[in-house]
């Protein structure tokens, strides 16, 4: 039988955050699908409707947290998958740096769009 290998240290911070973000994403994704596919059908979603939803501070904060959490969860998962495949040394540091820069850019752009839709910018 093959031995199980993971770059996550069981009980470590990254391991814990991966589980917490997964649980949060399941809840917020269910909320998202319910709101935008059952309460408002996809063909009813419009720019003005999005602006109206973003006026609600709770909705705005939820969507920004959704963005941050999904970005962290995805990037952390990709990084650890690459480490599990044998990424090490300088390549590991370079990949981590690129992923961090791209993540910060994604979160900054998404937050900017959310704040613009809210009318704060």
Helices and strands as residue ranges (DSSP letters): H 13-33, I 34-39, G 42-44, H 47-54, H 57-84, H 89-118
